[in-house]
Amino acid sequence: MQPFGFYPLWFLKRVLLAVVIAVLFFSDSWAEWRFLPALDLEESYDSNIYLSSDNETSDFITRLSPELRLEDVSENRTFAASYIMNLYHFDRHDENNYIGHSADLSWDQRLSRNLSWHIMNTYSRSEEPLEDDPEYTGVRETRNMYTRNSVDTGFTYQFGREDRVTVSFLDTRLQNRDPDIEDDVEYGPRLDLEYWLNQRHGLLLGYSWSRIDYEHDPSYQIDETAVGYQWRWSPHTTLHLDYGLVLFSSKAPAGEEGDDYDVQSIAAGFDHDFGPLWTLTGAFGYFFYNPKESESSDGPVYNLTLGRSFARGSVTLSGEGGYRLDYSGAEAEGFTEYRGVSLSSTFSMSSRTELYTSASYMYEQAEEEGRTREEFWDVSLGMSYEISTWLTGVVELTQRERNSSEERNEYRDSLVLLRLRGTYEWR
């Protein structure tokens, strides 16, 4: 029997073969295809390779990453596919040496005047305690191999200039060798509808059903409904009102207690266009959390983003807060309240040199296991230099820290890296 949530090798080969055949079938001309090979060589120092709270272990890490990328944009198709192999070598602790993989596919194909089909797939195989995808915020306490594959495919029918309906299916699978983290499969359909009553007033409707199956624990089911109203108040300002409803149920065996609940939220927001130099978006509201077996609670829902572009760079300030449902991955904590703020900037010191910075803070409070609390800090400073048209060098410093109500989850980590990246474009 194959391990839970595992894509057998023969299945991956068939999927790859089907994609290649489909690309050849839909390709009218290869004249506009772009082939972009690249090679990264990175040397870094990590002060806490296990992200441990009481056993900090430092090491120098060399990463060599060959990359292949294929792109095509035509009247009826937008296609991009990439594959990266990451070869990691640890100087002091070579038992951690491993080969990681990542692959991405994005394909949007017009089938007729009004109908189009899309598929997006992301695959990663890694041993890093933190995942690159910001959607997964958990931290693994060991450097064990894990793989994650996410696919989203569906059809879009456009029945008006701005009116469209999309039906899609999502599937995400996690497999890992950490005995304390269960493999899981999350899957389900989704419907999105955008309809404009006239040029100024529009409606949005979204519905999704998803199920999460674990290797041993009971399954979960999540029904999400979202309804939105949009009003183009002026050529530069759009106002919107949004309502959301989440129904969560645990498929626990008979006689076992589940943690069923529902969450309702309502928020009002705006998008304002000041022109090419300024951007401003925001939304403010409230959510109401109603668990079946415990007391209800509520909290604010908000997001605000302010961006400023200038001749030699840009600055973006954003803040957000509300709730999210985290049931997939390392240390998944279920219903979690959060709030955070981030600041990022870029500055071109010359035509070849760019300086970039970022800082972020996130606070999380989970309902599971006595309302655990987490704080995350992350500060980065980097500089890139274009050595030639095909070769770029990067120097980057990062400091990150996690404070937690559970001491074993805390860590502090410093990263210093030097990177050379070479690229070549072939048509």
Secondary structure as the mmCIF struct_conf table of DSSP 4:
data_model
#
loop_
_struct_conf.conf_type_id
_struct_conf.id
_struct_conf.beg_label_comp_id
_struct_conf.beg_label_asym_id
_struct_conf.beg_label_seq_id
_struct_conf.end_label_comp_id
_struct_conf.end_label_asym_id
_struct_conf.end_label_seq_id
HELX_LH_PP_P HELX_LH_PP_P1 GLN A 2 PRO A 3
TURN_TY1_P TURN_TY1_P1 PHE A 4 GLY A 5
HELX_RH_AL_P HELX_RH_AL_P1 LEU A 9 PHE A 26
BEND BEND1 ASP A 28 ASP A 28
BEND BEND2 TRP A 30 TRP A 30
TURN_TY1_P TURN_TY1_P2 ALA A 31 GLU A 32
STRN STRN1 ARG A 34 PHE A 35
STRN STRN2 ALA A 38 ASP A 46
BEND BEND3 SER A 47 SER A 47
TURN_TY1_P TURN_TY1_P3 ILE A 49 TYR A 50
BEND BEND4 SER A 53 ASP A 54
STRN STRN3 ASP A 59 VAL A 73
BEND BEND5 GLU A 75 ASN A 76
STRN STRN4 ARG A 77 PHE A 90
BEND BEND6 ASP A 91 ARG A 92
HELX_RH_3T_P HELX_RH_3T_P1 ASP A 94 ASN A 96
STRN STRN5 TYR A 98 ARG A 110
BEND BEND7 SER A 112 ASN A 114
STRN STRN6 LEU A 115 SER A 126
BEND BEND8 PRO A 129 LEU A 130
BEND BEND9 ASP A 132 ASP A 133
TURN_TY1_P TURN_TY1_P4 PRO A 134 GLU A 135
BEND BEND10 GLU A 141 THR A 142
STRN STRN7 TYR A 146 GLN A 158
BEND BEND11 GLY A 160 GLU A 162
STRN STRN8 ARG A 164 ASN A 176
BEND BEND12 ARG A 177 ARG A 177
TURN_TY1_P TURN_TY1_P5 PRO A 179 ASP A 180
BEND BEND13 ILE A 181 ILE A 181
STRN STRN9 ASP A 184 TRP A 196
BEND BEND14 LEU A 197 ARG A 200
STRN STRN10 HIS A 201 TYR A 214
BEND BEND15 GLU A 215 ASP A 217
HELX_LH_PP_P HELX_LH_PP_P2 PRO A 218 PRO A 218
STRN STRN11 SER A 219 SER A 234
TURN_TY1_P TURN_TY1_P6 PRO A 235 HIS A 236
STRN STRN12 THR A 237 LYS A 251
HELX_LH_PP_P HELX_LH_PP_P3 ALA A 252 PRO A 253
TURN_TY1_P TURN_TY1_P7 ALA A 254 GLY A 255
BEND BEND16 GLU A 256 GLU A 256
STRN STRN13 TYR A 261 ASP A 273
BEND BEND17 PRO A 276 LEU A 277
STRN STRN14 TRP A 278 PRO A 291
BEND BEND18 LYS A 292 SER A 294
STRN STRN15 SER A 297 PHE A 310
TURN_TY1_P TURN_TY1_P8 ALA A 311 ARG A 312
STRN STRN16 GLY A 313 ASP A 326
BEND BEND19 SER A 328 GLY A 329
TURN_TY1_P TURN_TY1_P9 ALA A 330 GLU A 331
STRN STRN17 GLY A 334 SER A 348
BEND BEND20 MET A 349 ARG A 352
STRN STRN18 THR A 353 ALA A 366
BEND BEND21 GLU A 367 GLU A 367
HELX_RH_AL_P HELX_RH_AL_P2 GLU A 368 ARG A 371
STRN STRN19 ARG A 373 SER A 388
TURN_TY1_P TURN_TY1_P10 THR A 389 TRP A 390
STRN STRN20 LEU A 391 SER A 404
BEND BEND22 SER A 405 GLU A 406
HELX_RH_3T_P HELX_RH_3T_P2 GLU A 407 ASN A 409
STRN STRN21 TYR A 411 THR A 423
STRN STRN22 TRP A 426 TRP A 426
#
